[in-house]
Amino acid sequence: MEQRALGRTGREVSVVGLGTWQLGADWGDVDEDAAFEVLDAASAAGVTFFDTADVYGDGRSEQLIGRFRAARPDLPLTVATKMGRRQEQDPANFTLAKFREWTDRSRRNLGVDTLDLVQLHCPPTPVFSSDAVYDALDTLVADGAIANYGVSVETCDEALAAIARPGTASVQIILNAFRLKPLDQVLPAARAAGVGIIARVPLASGLLSGRYTEQTAFAADDHRSFNRHGEAFDVGETFSGVDYAEGVLAAREFAALAPEGFTPAQTALAWIIAQPGVSTVIPGARSADQARANAAAARFPRLPDLDPAVRAIYDTHFRAAIHPRW
């Protein structure tokens, strides 16, 4: 699989990575055997980048990845985790002492002395402009607790604030065919600064797979049920913030763009990979087959007509509601 530079980390990672929120919680149950099958299938397919967080299953996702990595020490993996959502989202909680507490826990969970990449996990907006926060992150690097740091953001303005900081290695942002605003300023700014872009929620919580209908039901412990209107966290994380019924309609139009031999999901992933400045895209997978199918998107042919068609769908269905908000 193609490998790309991950911003200022000095590492190269696969253009298709693996998001592992679903191995911890909030997507329905994924048992331990199935989780290891997903990790194994992804790495066998050429995936070298796993993304997790300390709150995914209260550390379960990190622990599973740590055990997987320990059993396969020769695999060239980069593991990114996140911190900052274990306490109330108050900027006053983003201190060096808390960062040490959180990263020490992640190091234990992942079984490493130095974390490859730690990302602030969509913290309150003022955190992105705090000198003390970046000084604390630089201290963790100097101490050897983390090798690199980045941010995961909700808005493009937050991304731009982080990109302007010289120590920021990467920015993780929602980017998919239903969320195009990062193409305007964030990706060009990241390219100019040498900051990596990790594209998350690439399938709009599964909408872009084309498998859902207006009648599709999700488990009670699936965020696509309990966060449909932003009850638990930013609504933009669920279906990219788009109205579900409108998303189903737009997904049908998008599915018609998939070329022969490729699924709508693979088409959606490949479109993101083709955007200048993207380092890696991190779809989740609940089964080994799904992990392999996602990885196969890296072999997607370049289709020059795809980008205008994606923009037309976005302009018709989502621009007015989505573009001003995030």
N, C-alpha and C positions, 0 to 999 in steps of 0.2 A: 504494500500500500504506500502511496505517496506520503512522504514526511515533510512537514513544514516547520520553520523556526517558530518557537513559541515566545515571541517578543523578546524581552530582555533577559529571559531565563538562561539563554545559551543552550537550550535543549531543542531537539527536534521531536515532534510528536505526529502521530498519524492524523490525516485530514478528517477521518471519522474516529471519534473517541467514544467513550461510553459514560453516560450519566447514570449514577447509581442511587438516586433518590428512592427509586422503586424497590431496591434491595433492603431498604431500611423501613419505610412506612409510607402511608398516605396514597398508595396506589392499589389497595387490596393486599391480600397475603401473598408473599413469595417465600416459600420455605427454603431452608438452608441448602438442600441438595440442588434445587432449581437455581438458587443464586450462584453457586459454584459452577454450575453448568453454563450459566450466562457469562461469567467471567472467563471461563476456559474457552468457550466458543468465540468470544470477542478477540481474545489474545491470539488464538489460532488463526483467525481471519486477518491478522495484521494490526489490530488495534493496540496502540502503545500508550494511550492516555486514558486514565480513569479519573472521573470527577466525583467527589463525595462531599460530605459535610458532617460536622460533629453532632448535628441534631437529627440526621437521618436515622430514625429508629433509635434515638438517644445513643448513638455510637455504633449501632449494629452494622450499618453499612461499612464504616471504617474498619471494624473488627473483622468482617468477612474478607475485605480486601487485604488486610494485614495478614490473615492466615493464608490466603491465596498466594500472595507475593512471597511469603516465607517458604512456601512449598516449591516455589519456582524461582529461585534466586537469580537465574541466568536470563530471565525475561527482561527486555529493555523497557521497563515500564516507568512512566512518570505519573505520579498520583497527586492530584490537587485536592485539597480539602478546604473547608471554610470555617469561619468562626464569627461569633458575635450575636448569635440568636439564642444563647442559653439563658439570657437574662432580659429584663425589661428593656425595650428599645429606647433607651435614654442615652444621649451622647456622653453623659458623665460616666457611663459604664465602660467606655472604650479607652481603657488605661493600660499602661504597660503591665501592671500587676495582673489585670484580668487577661490580657493577651498571653502572659506566661502560663496562667492557670489553664486556659483553654488549649493552648498549643501543647502543653505537657500532657494533657488528657489525650489529645489526638495522636501524639507520638506513642503513647502507650497503646492506644487502640490499633494503630498501624504497625507497631513493632519496629519503629525506626528511631534513630537518634536525631536525625535532621529531616524535617518535612520538605518535600520537593517544592511545593507551592502552597501557600496559605492565602486565601482570599477573604476579605471582609464580606460578610454574608448579607448583602442588601441592608446596610445599617441606615439609621436616620440621615437625612440629607446633610445636616451640618457636619457630620463626621468626615465627609469627603473634602472639606475645606479646613480641617484642623491640623495645624503644624505639629501639635503634640502627638496626634495619632500616627503620622508618618515618621516622626522621630522614634516612637515606640516600635514601630515595625522595623525601622533601620537597626534598632538595638537588638531585636530578635535575630536579624541576619548576622550582625556582628558577633552575637553570642553563639551562633551555630545551631540555634533551635530550628530555624527555617532557612532554606536556601534562597527563596524568592517570595515576594508577596505581590498580590494583585487585589482586584476588587470585583465583586459581583454587584450589579446595579439594577435598579428599576427603570431609571430614566436616562435619556441621552445627556441631559445637563450634568448628572452625576458622573457619567462616563467621561465627559470632557474635563471635568474638574480633576479626576484621578489621572487622566492621561497627561495633564500638565505637570504632574509630580515626577521628578527624575527617577525615583526608586520604583515606580509602578511597572511591573513586568507585564501584566496582562489585565484585560478587562473582560469580564463575562457579562453578556447582555442578551436579552431576548431578541432573536433575529430569525424571522421565517417569512414565508410568502404572505402572511397576514400582518406582519409587523415590519414595515420597510423604513421607518424613520432613521434607524442607525446608518443607513446608506448615505444620508444627506451630509452629515458632519462627522459622526463618530468614527466610521471606518477610515475616511481620509486622514483624520487627525491621528489615529492610531498608527497608520502606515508611516506618516511623516515623523512620528516620535519613536518608531521602532517598538511599539507596544503590541503585544499579541491580542487577538480577538478570539474568545471562546464563545461560540454561538449556542445558546441554550434554548430550551422549549422549541426545538426546530420543527416539530410536527404539530404545534399548537395543541399540546396535550392530547394528541392522537387525531384531531380533526382532519389534518392533512393526509392521513392514511386513507381517507375516503370510505372507512368502514362503518361510520356512525350514521344513524338516522335520527329524526326527531323523537323517535320512541326509545332510543338506546338508554338503558338504565345502568347506573354505576353503583358499586357497593357503598354502603354508608360510610366506611372508613377510607374511601377514595376522595381525594380533594376535589375531583370533578363533580362530586355531590356536595360536600360540606363547605366548599369555598366558591361555589358557583357565582356568588355575588360579593365576594371579598369578605366573608364572615371571619376567616381565620388569619389571612395574610393578604398581601396585595392581589387584587383580582386579576391583575395582568399575568400572574403566574398560572392561571387556570384558563385554558383555551385562549391564551394570549390576550385576555380581556375582551374578546369579541363576543357579541351576542350569540348564544349557542345555535339558535335556529338559523340565523344569518350565516354563521360559520358552516353549518351543514350544507346550505345552499351553495356557498362559495366553494366548498370542498368538492362538490360534484363537478363544478366547472374546472377546478384545478385538475381533478383526476383525468379529465379528458385530454390534458396536455401530456400525459405520460406516454412515452414512445413504446413500441412493441418490445416486450421482454423486460420492462421495468415497471415496478409498482408505483402508485402515486406517492407512497412514503419515500421510496428511493429517489423519485424525481424531486421531491421537496428537499431532501438532504443534498442532492447534487446541485440544486440551484444555489443553496447557501455556500457550498464549497467553492463554487465558481465566482463568488463575490470577492473582488480584490481586497486584501487585508485580512480575510478570515484565516486563522491558524488552524482551528479544528472545530468540528460541530459535534455536540454530545447528546445524541438521542439515547433514551433509556431503552431497556429491553427486559421483558418478563420471561423470556424463554430463549434457549440456545438458537432456535431457528430464527427468531426475530433479531438476535444479535448478528447472526451471519448475514441476514438480509440487509440490515443496516450497513454493515461493512461493505457489502457489494455496491453500494451507491458510489463508492470511490471510482468504480469503473464506468460510470455513466458517460455517454458521449456528450460532447459539447454541442448544444443546440442554440444557435443564435436567435431564434424566434421565441425562445422560452421567456427571456427576461421581459420583453414588451407585453407578453400575454399575462405574466404574473402581475405586472404593474397595472394592467387594465382591470384585472379582478380586484386588486386592492383599491384602486380608485373608485370602482363601482360600489363596493360593499363596505369598505372600512375606513378610508382615509378621513372622512369627516369626523368620525367618532374616535379613532385611534391616534391619528397623527398629533393632535394637540395635547394629548394626555400624557404620553410617555416619551 
